[in-house]
Amino acid sequence: MRSAELTIGRTFAVVFDPGEDFYPTLSAFCREKGIRQGYVPMFLAAFAEVEIVGACARLENPNAPVWDKVHLTNVEALGGGTIAYDAEQDGIIPHLHVTVGEKARSANGFTSHLLSARVQFLVEMVLVEVVAPSMTRPRERQLFDVPLLRFDRA
C-alpha cells in the first residue's frame, strides 16, 4: 500500500461545451491554469459518444488488464479519478473511471476506465489541484506495464 498526505491547492468548477473532446479539453484547461496533478472527486456528463475499457470476447488471461474498448453513444455519465504529471511529455496523465447509462436502451449501465468521449450537452466537473507531493504514473513492468500512481517526495 502507498499513501501520502496531500497538500491541496485550488479547486475549480469546470463546464465543458457541446461537441468538445473530453481529454483534449481537460488537458488544455490544466495547461492554461498550470495544473500538473490533482483529483476529480466527481463529474456529471452527457456524452454523444464514449469509449471505455471492455471486451466481449473470452479473456485469455483474466488476471491481465483488458486493453480492448467498447464504444457507446448517447450516454449519461458519472465519473471521477486522479490526474498525474508526465515530465517527458510535459502534460497530464488522467486516470478516470465512469459509470455510463445508454439513454436509448433503458439506461443500461456500464462501468469502466474512460478512454475517450465527446460532449453531447455538458460536462460539469469539480477538479482539485494537488500541490504536493508530486504525483506520477510510471508503468509497472511486472504488472503488465500498467501505469500506477506514485507519490514522489522531494
N, C-alpha and C positions, 0 to 999 in steps of 0.2 A: 504494500500500500504506500502511496505517496500523498502528502498533503502539504499545504503551505498557507500561512495566514496572508490574506490578500489586502493590499493597500489599494483602496478604491479611489478612482479619480472622478471624472464627470459622468453624469447619467443623461442619456438622450432619449427623447421620443422621436422616432423616425417614421415617416409615412412615405411609402413608395407609390408611384403613379402607375395608372393602367399602361400596359404594354412594356414596362421596364423588365429587363432580365435581372433576376434576383441577385445572383452573386456579383456580377459586374457593378451593379448599383451599390451593393453593400461595400464592396472594395473601394469604389470611388468616394463614398461617404467617409469611410475610415481614413483614407489618404487625405481628404480635404480637412478633416478635423484632427489629424495627427494621432489617430488611434492605432496602436500596434497590437493590443491584446485586450481581452475583456470577456464578458459573457452576455448572453442574451437570455434573460430569465423567461421571456415569452414573446411570441409574436402571433398575431392573427392574420390570416391571409385568404384571399380569393385568387386562386391561380387558374389561368387559362389552360396551362399545361405544366406538368411537373414530371421529373424523373427521380425515382427513389431506388435504393438498392433492393433487389429482389430477384427471385428466379422461380420459374415454373417447372423446370426440369429437376430430376433427382440429382442431388448433390453428391459428387464423388467422395468428398471429404467433408462431412457435416461439421467438423471442428475448424475448418478453414474459413476465412472470410469469404463472403459472396461478392463477386466483382460484376455481376450482371445487373441490369437495370430493368425497371418496369416503368412504362410511360402511361400517364393518366391525364385526362382532360377535365376541365371544369370542376375543380375541387375546392372545398373549403378546408383550411388547414390551421393547425395549432402547432407551434414548434418552439424550440429553444436549444441552446448549446453554448459552445465556447469559441473564442477566437484567439489563435496564437499567432506569432510572428515568424516569418521566414526571412532571415537576413540575406540569403543568397538571391532571392527574388525581390527583396525589399517590398514585401506585401504580406497581407494577412492570409492565414490558413483557417477558415471557418470549419467547425465541426458541428453541424446542426442536424437534429432529428425532427421529424414531423409526424403527426397523425393527420391523415387526409381522408375526406369523405367525398366520394363521387356523387355530385348532385343529381345526375340523371339516372343513377342506379340505387335509389332509396338510401342515399348517403352511405353506401358500402364503404367500409373503412380499411385503411392500410396504414401501417406504422413502420418507418424505417429511416435510414440515413438519406438526407436530401442531397441529390446530385445537381439538379438544376431546376429552374422554374421561371415562368414568365407570368407577370402580374396580370390578372384579369381586371379586377376592380381596385384592390387595395392590398397593402401590407401595412399593418400598424405594429411597430416593434419598439420594445424597450431595450436599449443597449447600455451596458455599464462598463466603463473603461476600468481596466486594472493597471495601476501604475507600477506595482511591484508585487512579487518578484517577476522576472521575465518568464513568459510562458512560450515554450517552443513545442514543436511536434515532430521530433525525429522519427524516422522509420525504424522499426524493430525487426531486424533480420530473422531472429529466432522465432518471431511470431508472424510469419507470413508477410513480412515487410509492411505491417500495419503501422501508420503513424500514430504514436501515443503521446499524450500531453505530458510535458515535463516542466518542472519549475527550476529555473536556473538562478542560483543565488550568487550575488556579486561577492 
